[in-house]
Amino acid sequence: MKRNMGIVHRVVPALTAWAVTRLLEVPKVQASVRSIDRDIDDRRRRARTAVQHAVRDAGKNAVSHGVWLAAGVVAFAAGIVFIARATRPK
């Protein structure tokens, strides 16, 4: 009985790989996979474009509102200084 189970354990993965390969060769499945790949590529392209536009717009806003950007940098630096002072031993 133990020998038969060993044979089954060796044959099942190979048989499964063969079945999956045969399934992926079916034209209808290939069309579905191509459709899914096309959708993923479209989403990636749209995401890349959105990030590029966001970066471009952020640069334009920084140039247009330089005073506000400088004020934000000063506030950030002041916050870091206050945190550093608060953590110092007295």
N, C-alpha and C positions, 0 to 999 in steps of 0.2 A: 504494500500500500504506500509506503514511504517513497519508493522508487517512482511510482506513478505520479505522485504529487510533485516530485522534483521535475519530471518531464513536463507536467502541466505548467509549473511555474516558469519554465524556460520557454515554452511555446506561446503562452498567452501574450507576453509583451510583443513578440515578433508578429503574431497574428493581428494584434491591435494596431501596430504601426502599419502593417499592410492594408488593413481595412480603412484607416484614416487616410492613407495615401490614395487609395482607390476613390474614396469619397471626395477628396479635394480635386480629383481629376474630372469630375462630372461637370459639364459645361454650365449648368444652372448654378452650381456652387461657385465656380470660377467667376461667373458674372456677378454674383452677390459679393464676393470678396473684392472684386474690382470696384464695385459701387461703394463699399465701405471704405476702401482705400482712398477713393476720390473724395468722399465726404471728409475724411480725416485731413487730407491735403488742403482742402478748401478752408477748413477751420484753422489749420496752422497758418495758412497765408493770411487770413483775416486777423488772427491774433497778432502776427508779426507786424502787419500794417497798423493795427491799433496801437501797438507799443511804439512804433516809429512816430506816429502822429502825436502820441502823448509826450514823447521826448521833445519833439519839435515844438509843440505848443508850450511846454514847460520852459524851454529856452526863450521863446518869444515873450512869455509872461515875465520872466526874470529880467529881460532887457527892458520891457515896457514899464515895469514897476520896481526899478532898482532901489528906490528909497525904502519900500516895504521889505524888500529882500534884505537890505542892510539892517533894518530894524529887527527882523527875525533872527539874523545871525547874532546881533548884539544880545538879544533876549536869550538865545540859546547859550551863548558864552556866559552870560550872567548866571543862568541857572546852573551851569556846571560849576562855576565858582562857588555859588551858595551851597551846593551839595558837598563840595570838597571841604568847605569851612565847617559845615555841620558834622562831618564825619571825623574831623580832627579831635584828638583827645584834648581835654581841657586841663 
